[in-house]
């Protein structure tokens, strides 16, 4: 491993880590324009081709907490570099693929890079001055939305004008750029936990999460009452309960559940599930409204490229509001920032219920919701880092990222059921009805209000960027006075 820079430059560190986060988010979005064409491109059935998306989801969920823990143990920069290497390798495999199996394998490799954002936040905690931390982590957290929003129009343009394999070569090229910049400009932290990696805990969490997310993501195809779906849900419950017991009794757990159970960490993670749900509901509803035929009476009949361009400003808004989120957290505390963000998201969905007839309506709605997401996402790392010692930062941030992913997965499943059940007939085709979209929007608003309520249980927090203090010899941080 090449030596890391001895004297990190804060601006360069923030810029490079944020770029890496955007690249990972782009990777997740780039495949969206070709999803309808994948069965033909890969000579596979639609249900089989969907594994190109499901494999990324499952790999991301498993890798995020595991790689976060490894980062705390062996070096966050080292694990960040490994994640980028996996992204590059996965992109190359997909770029060379014309069949289902290698494509699914490549997408799974790409999914293993999902821990880049929590690792980047954790590196910032170790390397940046305290006064820079809140703003930097807010920008890093918002990079997920920026990459997602900018990736859609870029991917649509590439898929329309060039060979579809170029989507993956672009992802790989951006990964190489990020890798070189991290090697050159980002230092390795000396903050380590040591100890042994919890292999059984990693296997148990992987099996439990895979069972849960597989049931959620494929339940609509298999049938929610099918034996396979119900069996996976049952397996997830049993495995995760056994995993929890093991984590409480092993000396070096993958996830310190006692720390996770602290009120500040617990309610931040629960609010993250609800916010993740709200964010993804927008991503599901607005593109469909833009692309449905005008003959429906509510669809706007726009192309995929136009849809991407309409959604692109939302990512820029999210990034623009990240420093505003940091300033509010510094003056009022990240708890207040999280609640403000959730309320803005709820207002955005309420606005969407009455404003959905024009393109500019959806641009406005997406920007309002994204402003709220920018507030909320900027506050979450500060809340997590204020309650855990530096030696557990990567694992704690990774778990928080996983909670958001669980929220988006549940949103996809619930919205999919609603849009499939509430339909109209247009030329012999069943299309989601206007009321179906309004119901999904109302649920998105409800999820944001739930996040507000959950955030209200978070204790009053120390100023953003203040570390939780060193961990004692047993590796468990003393609970801050504000959390007790």
C-alpha positions in Angstrom: 0.0 0.0 0.0 1.5 3.3 -1.0 2.3 5.8 1.7 -0.4 8.2 2.4 0.1 12.0 2.4 1.8 13.3 5.5 0.1 16.7 5.7 -3.5 16.5 4.4 -5.1 19.6 2.9 -8.6 19.8 4.2 -10.2 21.2 1.0 -8.5 18.5 -1.1 -9.6 15.8 1.2 -13.2 16.9 1.2 -13.3 17.3 -2.6 -11.7 13.9 -3.3 -13.9 12.0 -0.9 -17.1 13.8 -2.1 -16.1 12.9 -5.7 -15.7 9.2 -4.6 -19.1 9.3 -3.1 -20.6 10.8 -6.3 -18.9 8.1 -8.4 -20.5 5.3 -6.2 -23.9 6.9 -6.5 -23.5 7.3 -10.3 -22.7 3.6 -10.5 -26.0 2.7 -8.9 -27.9 5.0 -11.3 -26.2 4.3 -14.6 -28.1 1.1 -15.2 -31.6 2.6 -14.9 -32.0 3.7 -18.6 -31.3 0.2 -19.9 -33.4 -1.8 -17.4 -36.3 -2.2 -19.9 -33.8 -3.4 -22.5 -31.8 -5.8 -20.3 -33.8 -8.9 -21.2 -33.1 -8.4 -24.9 -29.5 -7.3 -24.3 -28.7 -10.3 -22.1 -30.9 -12.8 -23.8 -32.7 -13.5 -20.5 -36.2 -13.3 -19.1 -37.3 -10.1 -17.4 -37.3 -11.7 -14.0 -33.8 -13.0 -14.5 -32.5 -9.7 -15.9 -33.8 -7.9 -12.8 -31.0 -9.7 -10.9 -28.6 -7.1 -12.4 -30.3 -4.6 -10.0 -31.0 -7.0 -7.1 -27.4 -8.2 -7.0 -26.2 -4.7 -6.4 -28.7 -4.1 -3.7 -27.8 -7.3 -1.8 -24.0 -6.7 -2.2 -24.3 -3.2 -1.0 -26.3 -4.1 2.1 -23.9 -6.8 3.1 -20.7 -4.9 2.3 -21.5 -1.6 4.0 -21.4 -2.7 7.7 -18.7 -5.3 7.1 -16.3 -3.0 5.3 -17.1 -0.2 7.8 -15.9 -2.5 10.7 -12.8 -3.6 8.7 -12.1 0.1 8.2 -12.1 0.7 11.9 -9.8 -2.3 12.5 -7.3 -2.0 9.6 -7.6 1.5 8.2 -10.4 3.5 6.6 -8.4 4.7 3.7 -7.2 1.1 2.9 -10.8 -0.1 2.8 -11.9 2.9 0.8 -9.2 2.0 -1.8 -10.3 -1.6 -1.8 -13.9 -0.5 -2.4 -12.9 1.6 -5.4 -10.9 -1.3 -6.8 -14.0 -3.5 -6.5 -16.1 -0.8 -8.3 -13.5 -0.6 -11.1 -13.4 -4.4 -11.4 -17.1 -4.7 -11.5 -17.4 -2.0 -14.1 -14.9 -3.8 -16.3 -16.8 -7.1 -16.0 -20.1 -5.4 -16.9 -18.4 -3.6 -19.8 -17.3 -6.9 -21.2 -20.6 -8.7 -20.6 -23.2 -9.8 -23.1 -24.7 -12.5 -20.9 -26.7 -12.6 -17.7 -24.2 -14.4 -15.3 -21.2 -12.1 -15.9 -23.4 -9.0 -15.8 -24.9 -10.1 -12.4 -21.4 -10.8 -11.1 -20.1 -7.5 -12.2 -23.0 -5.6 -10.7 -22.5 -7.5 -7.4 -18.8 -6.4 -7.4 -19.9 -2.8 -8.0 -22.3 -3.1 -5.1 -19.5 -4.0 -2.8 -18.2 -0.5 -3.1 -21.2 1.0 -1.3 -19.2 1.6 1.9 -17.3 4.5 0.2 -19.6 7.2 1.6 -19.5 6.1 5.3 -15.8 5.5 5.1 -15.3 8.9 3.6 -17.3 10.5 6.5 -15.2 8.6 9.0 -11.9 9.7 7.4 -13.1 13.3 7.6 -13.7 12.9 11.4 -10.1 11.6 11.8 -8.3 14.1 9.6 -10.2 17.4 9.5 -10.2 20.3 12.0 -13.3 20.2 14.3 -14.6 23.5 12.8 -14.6 22.0 9.3 -16.2 18.6 10.2 -19.9 19.4 10.1 -19.8 21.1 6.7 -17.6 18.5 5.2 -19.6 15.5 6.4 -22.8 17.2 5.2 -21.3 17.5 1.7 -20.1 13.9 1.8 -23.5 12.7 2.9 -25.2 14.7 0.2 -23.0 13.2 -2.5 -25.3 10.2 -2.6 -28.1 12.3 -3.9 -26.0 14.3 -6.2 -24.6 11.3 -8.0 -28.0 9.8 -8.3 -29.6 12.9 -9.8 -26.8 13.7 -12.2 -26.3 10.1 -13.2 -29.8 9.7 -14.8 -29.5 12.3 -17.6 -25.9 11.3 -18.3 -26.8 7.6 -18.5 -29.9 8.3 -20.6 -27.8 10.3 -23.1 -25.0 7.7 -23.3 -27.5 4.8 -23.7 -29.4 6.7 -26.4 -26.3 7.8 -28.4 -23.6 5.1 -27.7 -23.2 1.4 -27.1 -24.7 0.5 -23.7 -21.4 -1.0 -22.5 -20.1 2.6 -22.4 -22.1 3.2 -19.3 -19.9 0.8 -17.4 -16.7 1.9 -18.9 -17.6 5.4 -17.8 -18.2 4.2 -14.3 -14.8 2.3 -14.3 -13.0 5.4 -15.6 -14.4 7.6 -12.9 -13.5 4.9 -10.4 -9.9 5.0 -11.6 -9.8 8.8 -11.3 -11.1 8.6 -7.7 -8.6 5.8 -6.8 -5.7 7.9 -8.0 -6.9 11.0 -6.2 -7.4 9.1 -2.9 -3.9 7.6 -3.2 -2.4 11.0 -3.8 -4.3 13.3 -1.5 -6.1 11.4 1.3 -4.1 10.3 4.4 -4.5 7.1 6.3 -5.8 7.6 9.9 -4.0 6.2 12.9 -7.3 5.6 14.7 -7.8 1.8 14.9 -9.7 -0.5 17.1 -7.6 -3.6 16.6 -9.0 -6.9 17.8 -10.3 -9.8 15.7 -12.9 -9.6 12.9 -16.2 -11.2 13.9 -16.4 -13.8 11.1 -19.6 -15.5 12.4 -21.2 -12.1 13.0 -20.4 -11.1 9.4 -21.8 -14.3 8.0 -24.9 -14.0 10.2 -25.6 -10.4 9.2 -25.0 -11.2 5.5 -27.5 -14.1 5.7 -30.1 -12.1 7.6 -29.9 -9.0 5.4 -29.8 -11.0 2.2 -32.9 -13.0 3.3 -34.8 -9.8 4.3 -33.8 -7.7 1.2 -34.4 -10.6 -1.2 -37.9 -11.0 0.2 -38.6 -7.3 -0.1 -37.1 -6.8 -3.5 -38.5 -9.9 -5.2 -41.7 -10.4 -3.2 -43.7 -8.6 -5.9 -42.5 -11.0 -8.6 -42.9 -14.1 -6.5 -46.1 -13.1 -4.7 -46.2 -11.7 -1.2 -48.0 -14.7 0.2 -45.8 -17.3 -1.6 -43.9 -19.8 0.3 -40.6 -18.5 -0.9 -41.3 -14.9 0.2 -42.7 -15.8 3.6 -39.9 -18.3 4.1 -37.3 -15.7 3.5 -39.0 -13.2 5.9 -39.1 -16.0 8.5 -35.5 -16.9 7.9 -34.5 -13.2 8.2 -36.2 -12.9 11.6 -34.7 -16.0 13.0 -31.2 -15.4 11.7 -31.1 -11.8 12.8 -32.3 -12.7 16.3 -29.6 -15.3 16.6 -27.1 -12.8 15.2 -28.1 -10.3 17.8 -27.6 -12.7 20.6 -24.2 -13.6 19.3 -23.2 -9.9 18.9 -24.1 -9.3 22.6 -21.9 -12.2 23.8 -18.8 -12.1 21.6 -15.9 -10.0 22.8 -15.2 -8.3 19.4 -18.6 -7.9 17.8 -19.2 -6.8 14.2 -21.7 -4.3 15.5 -21.6 -3.0 19.1 -25.4 -3.4 19.8 -25.0 -1.7 23.2 -23.7 1.4 21.5 -26.4 1.1 18.8 -29.1 0.9 21.5 -28.1 4.3 22.9 -31.0 6.7 22.4 -29.1 9.1 20.2 -27.9 6.4 17.8 -31.1 4.3 17.9 -33.4 7.1 17.0 -31.1 8.6 14.4 -31.0 5.2 12.7 -34.8 4.8 12.9 -35.3 8.2 11.5 -32.8 7.3 8.7 -35.0 4.4 7.7 -38.0 6.8 7.3 -36.0 9.4 5.5 -34.6 6.8 3.1 -38.1 5.7 2.4 -39.2 9.3 1.6 -36.2 9.9 -0.7 -36.8 6.9 -2.8 -40.5 7.5 -3.1 -39.7 10.7 -5.0 -37.3 8.7 -7.3 -40.1 6.2 -8.1 -43.0 8.6 -8.6 -41.7 11.6 -10.5 -40.0 9.8 -13.4 -43.1 7.8 -14.0 -45.3 10.8 -14.0 -43.0 12.5 -16.5 -42.9 9.5 -18.9 -46.5 8.2 -18.8 -48.5 9.1 -22.0 -50.4 12.4 -22.0 -53.5 10.3 -23.0 -53.8 9.3 -19.3 -54.7 12.8 -18.4 -51.9 13.2 -15.9 -48.8 11.8 -17.6 -46.6 14.3 -19.3 -45.3 12.1 -22.1 -41.6 13.1 -21.8 -38.6 11.1 -22.9 -36.1 9.4 -20.5 -33.5 12.0 -21.3 -35.9 14.9 -20.5 -36.9 13.1 -17.3 -33.3 12.9 -16.3 -32.8 16.6 -17.0 -35.8 17.5 -15.0 -34.5 15.4 -12.0 -30.9 16.7 -12.3 -31.4 20.0 -10.4 -32.5 18.1 -7.3 -29.0 16.8 -6.8 -27.5 20.2 -7.1 -30.1 21.5 -4.6 -29.1 18.7 -2.2 -25.5 19.7 -2.4 -26.3 23.4 -2.1 -28.2 22.8 1.1 -25.5 20.6 2.7 -23.5 23.6 4.1 -26.7 25.3 5.2 -27.5 22.1 7.1 -24.1 22.3 8.7 -24.6 25.9 9.8 -28.0 25.1 11.4 -26.4 22.1 13.2 -23.6 24.3 14.5 -26.0 26.8 15.9 -29.0 24.7 16.9 -27.7 21.1 17.0 -28.1 18.4 14.4 -31.3 17.1 16.0 -33.1 20.3 15.0 -31.5 20.1 11.5 -32.8 16.6 11.0 -36.3 17.6 12.1 -36.3 20.7 9.8 -35.2 18.5 6.9 -37.9 15.9 7.5 -40.6 18.6 7.7 -39.4 20.1 4.4 -39.6 16.7 2.8 -43.2 16.2 4.1 -44.1 19.7 2.7 -42.6 18.7 -0.6 -44.8 15.6 -0.9 -47.9 17.6 0.2 -47.1 20.1 -2.6 -46.7 17.3 -5.1 -50.3 16.0 -4.4 -51.7 19.3 -5.7 -49.0 20.2 -8.2 -48.3 17.5 -10.7 -49.8 18.8 -14.0 -46.8 20.6 -15.5 -43.1 19.9 -15.9 -42.2 22.9 -13.7 -44.4 21.5 -11.0 -42.3 18.4 -10.7 -39.0 20.4 -10.9 -40.2 22.5 -8.0 -41.4 19.5 -6.0 -38.1 17.5 -6.5 -36.1 20.6 -5.5 -38.1 21.1 -2.3 -37.9 17.4 -1.3 -34.1 17.4 -2.1 -33.6 20.5 0.0 -35.1 18.6 2.9 -33.0 15.5 2.2 -29.9 17.7 2.1 -30.8 19.0 5.6 -31.5 15.6 7.0 -28.6 13.7 5.4 -26.2 16.4 6.6 -27.3 16.1 10.2 -27.2 12.3 10.5 -23.3 11.9 10.5 -23.0 14.5 13.2 -25.6 12.7 15.4 -23.9 9.4 14.9 -20.4 10.7 15.5 -21.5 12.6 18.6 -22.4 9.3 20.3 -19.6 6.9 19.3 -15.9 7.0 19.9 -13.5 7.7 17.0 -12.4 4.1 16.9 -16.0 3.0 16.0 -16.9 5.8 13.5 -16.7 3.8 10.3 -18.8 0.9 11.6 -21.4 3.3 13.1 -21.7 5.4 10.0 -21.9 2.3 7.8 -24.8 1.0 9.9 -26.6 4.3 9.5 -26.1 4.1 5.7 -27.5 0.6 5.8 -30.6 1.9 7.6 -31.2 4.4 4.8 -30.8 1.6 2.3 -33.4 -0.5 4.1 -35.8 2.5 3.9 -35.3 2.8 0.2 -35.9 -1.0 -0.3 -39.1 -0.9 1.7 -40.2 2.2 -0.3 -39.6 0.4 -3.6 -41.7 -2.7 -2.4 -44.6 -0.7 -1.0 -44.8 1.8 -3.9 -44.5 -1.1 -6.4 -47.5 -2.8 -4.8 -49.6 0.4 -4.8 -48.8 1.3 -8.4 -49.5 -2.3 -9.5 -52.9 -2.5 -7.7 -54.3 1.0 -8.4 -54.4 1.1 -12.2 -56.3 2.3 -15.3 -56.7 0.7 -18.7 -55.1 2.5 -21.6 -55.2 0.7 -24.9 -55.2 -2.7 -23.3 -52.3 -1.8 -20.9 -52.7 -1.4 -17.2 -51.0 1.8 -16.0 -50.8 3.3 -12.5 -53.7 5.7 -11.8 -53.4 9.3 -10.7 -54.7 8.3 -7.3 -52.0 5.6 -7.0 -49.3 8.3 -7.3 -51.1 10.5 -4.8 -51.3 7.6 -2.3 -47.5 7.0 -2.7 -46.9 10.7 -2.2 -49.0 10.8 0.9 -47.1 7.8 2.3 -43.9 9.5 1.5 -45.1 12.6 3.5 -46.2 10.3 6.3 -42.7 8.7 6.4 -41.1 12.1 6.6 -43.4 13.1 9.5 -42.6 9.8 11.2 -38.9 10.7 10.9 -39.7 14.1 12.5 -41.4 12.3 15.4 -38.5 9.8 15.8 -36.0 12.6 15.7 -37.8 14.4 18.6 -36.7 11.5 20.9 -33.0 12.2 20.1 -31.4 13.9 23.2 -30.1 17.5 22.9 -26.7 17.2 21.2 -23.4 18.8 21.7 -22.3 21.2 19.0 -21.7 19.6 15.6 -18.2 18.3 15.1 -17.4 17.7 18.8 -16.0 14.3 19.2 -17.5 11.8 21.6 -14.2 11.3 23.3 -11.7 8.5 23.4 -12.9 5.0 24.1 -11.9 3.4 27.3 -9.9 0.2 27.5 -12.9 -2.0 26.9 -13.7 -0.3 23.6 -17.1 1.0 24.7 -17.4 4.8 24.8 -18.8 6.4 27.9 -22.3 7.6 27.2 -22.4 11.4 26.9 -24.2 13.3 29.6 -26.7 14.5 27.0 -27.6 10.9 26.1 -28.1 9.5 29.5 
